[in-house]
């Protein structure tokens, strides 16, 4: 996914997406360790998606805090 798709989500949806991505990352690490992973580029994609979700979530939290202050 790209950052624009994440920006369209609410904070709750972003938190759910982050949990989903972290679970996928955990499973991918096990597949790498056991030699079962075919698409190794997916590890990098998931790691970057996690960073995107965290960045967008932080932007939204800081933006909403600034509006209320």
N, CA, C and O atoms as a GROMACS GRO file, in nm:
protein
  276
    1UNK      N    1   0.084  -0.119   0.000
    1UNK     CA    2   0.000   0.000   0.000
    1UNK      C    3   0.088   0.125   0.000
    1UNK      O    4   0.205   0.121   0.040
    2UNK      N    5   0.031   0.233  -0.046
    2UNK     CA    6   0.107   0.356  -0.041
    2UNK      C    7   0.052   0.448   0.068
    2UNK      O    8  -0.053   0.421   0.126
    3UNK      N    9   0.124   0.554   0.096
    3UNK     CA   10   0.090   0.643   0.206
    3UNK      C   11  -0.047   0.708   0.187
    3UNK      O   12  -0.118   0.732   0.285
    4UNK      N   13  -0.086   0.735   0.063
    4UNK     CA   14  -0.215   0.799   0.038
    4UNK      C   15  -0.330   0.708   0.084
    4UNK      O   16  -0.430   0.757   0.138
    5UNK      N   17  -0.316   0.579   0.063
    5UNK     CA   18  -0.421   0.486   0.107
    5UNK      C   19  -0.428   0.482   0.259
    5UNK      O   20  -0.537   0.471   0.316
    6UNK      N   21  -0.315   0.491   0.325
    6UNK     CA   22  -0.312   0.492   0.471
    6UNK      C   23  -0.370   0.622   0.526
    6UNK      O   24  -0.432   0.622   0.632
    7UNK      N   25  -0.349   0.733   0.455
    7UNK     CA   26  -0.401   0.862   0.504
    7UNK      C   27  -0.553   0.867   0.500
    7UNK      O   28  -0.614   0.945   0.573
    8UNK      N   29  -0.614   0.784   0.416
    8UNK     CA   30  -0.760   0.780   0.407
    8UNK      C   31  -0.823   0.703   0.522
    8UNK      O   32  -0.944   0.709   0.542
    9UNK      N   33  -0.741   0.630   0.598
    9UNK     CA   34  -0.791   0.548   0.708
    9UNK      C   35  -0.802   0.629   0.837
    9UNK      O   36  -0.734   0.730   0.855
   10UNK      N   37  -0.889   0.582   0.926
   10UNK     CA   38  -0.899   0.644   1.059
   10UNK      C   39  -0.787   0.589   1.147
   10UNK      O   40  -0.716   0.496   1.109
   11UNK      N   41  -0.773   0.648   1.265
   11UNK     CA   42  -0.669   0.601   1.358
   11UNK      C   43  -0.693   0.456   1.401
   11UNK      O   44  -0.599   0.379   1.415
   12UNK      N   45  -0.818   0.421   1.423
   12UNK     CA   46  -0.850   0.283   1.461
   12UNK      C   47  -0.814   0.185   1.350
   12UNK      O   48  -0.760   0.077   1.375
   13UNK      N   49  -0.844   0.223   1.227
   13UNK     CA   50  -0.810   0.138   1.114
   13UNK      C   51  -0.658   0.125   1.099
   13UNK      O   52  -0.607   0.018   1.066
   14UNK      N   53  -0.588   0.234   1.123
   14UNK     CA   54  -0.442   0.230   1.115
   14UNK      C   55  -0.384   0.139   1.222
   14UNK      O   56  -0.290   0.063   1.196
   15UNK      N   57  -0.440   0.146   1.342
   15UNK     CA   58  -0.393   0.057   1.449
   15UNK      C   59  -0.418  -0.089   1.414
   15UNK      O   60  -0.333  -0.175   1.439
   16UNK      N   61  -0.535  -0.118   1.356
   16UNK     CA   62  -0.565  -0.255   1.314
   16UNK      C   63  -0.471  -0.301   1.203
   16UNK      O   64  -0.424  -0.415   1.203
   17UNK      N   65  -0.444  -0.211   1.110
   17UNK     CA   66  -0.352  -0.242   1.000
   17UNK      C   67  -0.212  -0.269   1.052
   17UNK      O   68  -0.143  -0.358   1.004
   18UNK      N   69  -0.169  -0.192   1.151
   18UNK     CA   70  -0.037  -0.210   1.210
   18UNK      C   71  -0.025  -0.347   1.276
   18UNK      O   72   0.077  -0.415   1.262
   19UNK      N   73  -0.128  -0.388   1.348
   19UNK     CA   74  -0.128  -0.520   1.412
   19UNK      C   75  -0.121  -0.630   1.305
   19UNK      O   76  -0.046  -0.727   1.320
   20UNK      N   77  -0.198  -0.613   1.199
   20UNK     CA   78  -0.199  -0.711   1.091
   20UNK      C   79  -0.060  -0.723   1.027
   20UNK      O   80  -0.012  -0.833   1.001
   21UNK      N   81   0.003  -0.609   1.001
   21UNK     CA   82   0.134  -0.609   0.938
   21UNK      C   83   0.242  -0.669   1.029
   21UNK      O   84   0.331  -0.739   0.982
   22UNK      N   85   0.232  -0.641   1.158
   22UNK     CA   86   0.330  -0.698   1.252
   22UNK      C   87   0.316  -0.849   1.261
   22UNK      O   88   0.416  -0.920   1.273
   23UNK      N   89   0.193  -0.900   1.256
   23UNK     CA   90   0.172  -1.044   1.255
   23UNK      C   91   0.231  -1.106   1.128
   23UNK      O   92   0.293  -1.212   1.132
   24UNK      N   93   0.210  -1.037   1.015
   24UNK     CA   94   0.265  -1.087   0.889
   24UNK      C   95   0.418  -1.087   0.894
   24UNK      O   96   0.482  -1.181   0.846
   25UNK      N   97   0.475  -0.981   0.951
   25UNK     CA   98   0.620  -0.974   0.963
   25UNK      C   99   0.674  -1.089   1.050
   25UNK      O  100   0.777  -1.148   1.018
   26UNK      N  101   0.603  -1.118   1.157
   26UNK     CA  102   0.642  -1.228   1.246
   26UNK      C  103   0.641  -1.360   1.170
   26UNK      O  104   0.735  -1.439   1.179
   27UNK      N  105   0.533  -1.384   1.094
   27UNK     CA  106   0.523  -1.507   1.016
   27UNK      C  107   0.630  -1.516   0.908
   27UNK      O  108   0.684  -1.624   0.882
   28UNK      N  109   0.660  -1.403   0.845
   28UNK     CA  110   0.764  -1.402   0.742
   28UNK      C  111   0.900  -1.434   0.800
   28UNK      O  112   0.981  -1.502   0.737
   29UNK      N  113   0.928  -1.384   0.921
   29UNK     CA  114   1.056  -1.414   0.985
   29UNK      C  115   1.070  -1.564   1.011
   29UNK      O  116   1.179  -1.620   0.994
   30UNK      N  117   0.961  -1.628   1.051
   30UNK     CA  118   0.966  -1.773   1.072
   30UNK      C  119   0.989  -1.847   0.941
   30UNK      O  120   1.063  -1.945   0.936
   31UNK      N  121   0.925  -1.799   0.835
   31UNK     CA  122   0.943  -1.864   0.705
   31UNK      C  123   1.086  -1.848   0.655
   31UNK      O  124   1.141  -1.940   0.594
   32UNK      N  125   1.146  -1.733   0.680
   32UNK     CA  126   1.285  -1.712   0.640
   32UNK      C  127   1.376  -1.806   0.718
   32UNK      O  128   1.466  -1.868   0.661
   33UNK      N  129   1.353  -1.817   0.848
   33UNK     CA  130   1.438  -1.899   0.933
   33UNK      C  131   1.428  -2.047   0.896
   33UNK      O  132   1.526  -2.120   0.906
   34UNK      N  133   1.310  -2.090   0.852
   34UNK     CA  134   1.294  -2.231   0.818
   34UNK      C  135   1.319  -2.259   0.670
   34UNK      O  136   1.312  -2.374   0.625
   35UNK      N  137   1.350  -2.155   0.593
   35UNK     CA  138   1.380  -2.173   0.452
   35UNK      C  139   1.259  -2.195   0.364
   35UNK      O  140   1.273  -2.247   0.253
   36UNK      N  141   1.142  -2.158   0.410
   36UNK     CA  142   1.019  -2.180   0.334
   36UNK      C  143   0.973  -2.059   0.255
   36UNK      O  144   0.878  -2.069   0.177
   37UNK      N  145   1.038  -1.945   0.272
   37UNK     CA  146   0.992  -1.822   0.208
   37UNK      C  147   1.043  -1.815   0.064
   37UNK      O  148   1.163  -1.823   0.039
   38UNK      N  149   0.951  -1.799  -0.029
   38UNK     CA  150   0.987  -1.789  -0.170
   38UNK      C  151   1.009  -1.643  -0.211
   38UNK      O  152   1.105  -1.612  -0.282
   39UNK      N  153   0.919  -1.556  -0.167
   39UNK     CA  154   0.924  -1.416  -0.207
   39UNK      C  155   0.993  -1.335  -0.095
   39UNK      O  156   0.926  -1.282  -0.006
   40UNK      N  157   1.124  -1.325  -0.101
   40UNK     CA  158   1.198  -1.257   0.006
   40UNK      C  159   1.178  -1.106   0.004
   40UNK      O  160   1.201  -1.040   0.105
   41UNK      N  161   1.135  -1.051  -0.108
   41UNK     CA  162   1.114  -0.906  -0.114
   41UNK      C  163   0.994  -0.864  -0.030
   41UNK      O  164   0.981  -0.746   0.005
   42UNK      N  165   0.907  -0.958   0.003
   42UNK     CA  166   0.789  -0.926   0.085
   42UNK      C  167   0.828  -0.880   0.224
   42UNK      O  168   0.758  -0.799   0.284
   43UNK      N  169   0.941  -0.932   0.276
   43UNK     CA  170   0.989  -0.890   0.408
   43UNK      C  171   1.016  -0.740   0.407
   43UNK      O  172   0.977  -0.669   0.500
   44UNK      N  173   1.081  -0.693   0.305
   44UNK     CA  174   1.113  -0.550   0.292
   44UNK      C  175   0.986  -0.466   0.275
   44UNK      O  176   0.973  -0.359   0.335
   45UNK      N  177   0.893  -0.514   0.193
   45UNK     CA  178   0.768  -0.442   0.171
   45UNK      C  179   0.689  -0.426   0.300
   45UNK      O  180   0.637  -0.319   0.330
   46UNK      N  181   0.681  -0.534   0.377
   46UNK     CA  182   0.605  -0.530   0.502
   46UNK      C  183   0.671  -0.434   0.600
   46UNK      O  184   0.603  -0.356   0.668
   47UNK      N  185   0.803  -0.440   0.609
   47UNK     CA  186   0.875  -0.350   0.700
   47UNK      C  187   0.850  -0.204   0.664
   47UNK      O  188   0.832  -0.119   0.752
   48UNK      N  189   0.849  -0.174   0.536
   48UNK     CA  190   0.824  -0.036   0.492
   48UNK      C  191   0.679   0.005   0.512
   48UNK      O  192   0.651   0.120   0.545
   49UNK      N  193   0.587  -0.088   0.494
   49UNK     CA  194   0.445  -0.058   0.520
   49UNK      C  195   0.423  -0.029   0.667
   49UNK      O  196   0.344   0.060   0.702
   50UNK      N  197   0.491  -0.102   0.754
   50UNK     CA  198   0.481  -0.075   0.898
   50UNK      C  199   0.528   0.067   0.927
   50UNK      O  200   0.464   0.139   1.004
   51UNK      N  201   0.637   0.107   0.868
   51UNK     CA  202   0.689   0.242   0.888
   51UNK      C  203   0.591   0.347   0.836
   51UNK      O  204   0.572   0.451   0.898
   52UNK      N  205   0.529   0.319   0.721
   52UNK     CA  206   0.432   0.413   0.664
   52UNK      C  207   0.311   0.429   0.757
   52UNK      O  208   0.265   0.541   0.781
   53UNK      N  209   0.261   0.318   0.808
   53UNK     CA  210   0.145   0.323   0.898
   53UNK      C  211   0.180   0.401   1.023
   53UNK      O  212   0.102   0.486   1.067
   54UNK      N  213   0.295   0.375   1.081
   54UNK     CA  214   0.336   0.446   1.202
   54UNK      C  215   0.352   0.595   1.176
   54UNK      O  216   0.316   0.677   1.261
   55UNK      N  217   0.407   0.631   1.061
   55UNK     CA  218   0.426   0.772   1.027
   55UNK      C  219   0.293   0.844   1.011
   55UNK      O  220   0.273   0.952   1.065
   56UNK      N  221   0.202   0.783   0.936
   56UNK     CA  222   0.071   0.845   0.914
   56UNK      C  223  -0.007   0.856   1.044
   56UNK      O  224  -0.071   0.957   1.070
   57UNK      N  225  -0.001   0.751   1.127
   57UNK     CA  226  -0.071   0.754   1.255
   57UNK      C  227  -0.016   0.867   1.343
   57UNK      O  228  -0.092   0.937   1.410
   58UNK      N  229   0.114   0.883   1.343
   58UNK     CA  230   0.175   0.990   1.424
   58UNK      C  231   0.134   1.126   1.371
   58UNK      O  232   0.104   1.217   1.449
   59UNK      N  233   0.133   1.142   1.239
   59UNK     CA  234   0.090   1.269   1.180
   59UNK      C  235  -0.052   1.303   1.223
   59UNK      O  236  -0.082   1.417   1.257
   60UNK      N  237  -0.140   1.204   1.221
   60UNK     CA  238  -0.279   1.227   1.259
   60UNK      C  239  -0.291   1.260   1.408
   60UNK      O  240  -0.367   1.349   1.445
   61UNK      N  241  -0.215   1.189   1.492
   61UNK     CA  242  -0.223   1.217   1.636
   61UNK      C  243  -0.168   1.355   1.669
   61UNK      O  244  -0.225   1.426   1.751
   62UNK      N  245  -0.057   1.393   1.606
   62UNK     CA  246   0.002   1.526   1.632
   62UNK      C  247  -0.090   1.634   1.575
   62UNK      O  248  -0.108   1.740   1.636
   63UNK      N  249  -0.148   1.608   1.458
   63UNK     CA  250  -0.239   1.705   1.396
   63UNK      C  251  -0.362   1.728   1.480
   63UNK      O  252  -0.407   1.842   1.494
   64UNK      N  253  -0.418   1.623   1.537
   64UNK     CA  254  -0.538   1.639   1.618
   64UNK      C  255  -0.504   1.705   1.751
   64UNK      O  256  -0.587   1.777   1.807
   65UNK      N  257  -0.385   1.681   1.804
   65UNK     CA  258  -0.343   1.744   1.930
   65UNK      C  259  -0.319   1.893   1.908
   65UNK      O  260  -0.348   1.974   1.996
   66UNK      N  261  -0.265   1.928   1.791
   66UNK     CA  262  -0.238   2.068   1.762
   66UNK      C  263  -0.368   2.146   1.745
   66UNK      O  264  -0.377   2.263   1.783
   67UNK      N  265  -0.469   2.081   1.688
   67UNK     CA  266  -0.598   2.148   1.667
   67UNK      C  267  -0.668   2.176   1.798
   67UNK      O  268  -0.736   2.277   1.813
   68UNK      N  269  -0.652   2.084   1.894
   68UNK     CA  270  -0.722   2.102   2.020
   68UNK      C  271  -0.648   2.194   2.117
   68UNK      O  272  -0.706   2.241   2.215
   69UNK      N  273  -0.521   2.222   2.089
   69UNK     CA  274  -0.443   2.308   2.180
   69UNK      C  275  -0.463   2.454   2.152
   69UNK      O  276  -0.404   2.538   2.220
   0.00000   0.00000   0.00000
